[in-house]
């Protein structure tokens, strides 16, 4: 998710801390809008804490109705 700087013609990659901060805000909003959302899990490089330039964001968002009836 490159971000264009308004003062430079170069693209810069957001810091992992900023990405996670935004994800936490998004997760809180989703919890309000979707009461069945159980949790939001971050895994992969962001979950391990070693995300860098080019890292994607891996999320798992299970809900109360996402499990199969047994």
For each residue, the residues with C-beta under 8 A, 3 or more apart:
1: 13 14 19 57
2: 11 12 13
3: 11 12 13 14
4: 11
5: 8 10 11 12
6:
7:
8: 5 12
9:
10: 5
11: 2 3 4 5
12: 2 3 5 8
13: 1 2 3 52 53 54
14: 1 3 18 19
15: 18 19
16: 19 20 46 49 51 52 55
17: 20 21
18: 14 15 21 22
19: 1 14 15 16 22 23 46 51 57
20: 16 17 23 24 42 46
21: 17 18 24 25
22: 18 19 25 26
23: 19 20 26 27 40 42 46 57 59
24: 20 21 27 28
25: 21 22 28 29
26: 22 23 29 30
27: 23 24 30 31 40
28: 24 25 31 32
29: 25 26 32 33
30: 26 27 33 34 37 40 61
31: 27 28 34 35 37 40
32: 28 29 35
33: 29 30
34: 30 31 37 63
35: 31 32
36: 63 64 65
37: 30 31 34 40 61 62 63
38: 62 63 64
39: 61 62
40: 23 27 30 31 37 59 60 61
41: 47 59 60 61 62
42: 20 23 46 47 57 58 59
43: 46 47 58 59 60
44: 47 48 51 55 56 57 58
45: 48 50 51 52 55 56 58
46: 16 19 20 23 42 43 49 51 55 57 58
47: 41 42 43 44 58
48: 44 45 51
49: 16 46
50: 45
51: 16 19 44 45 46 48 55
52: 13 16 45 55
53: 13
54: 13
55: 16 44 45 46 51 52
56: 44 45
57: 1 19 23 42 44 46
58: 42 43 44 45 46 47
59: 23 40 41 42 43
60: 40 41 43
61: 30 37 39 40 41
62: 37 38 39 41 66 67
63: 34 36 37 38 66
64: 36 38 67
65: 36
66: 62 63
67: 62 64
68:
69:
70:
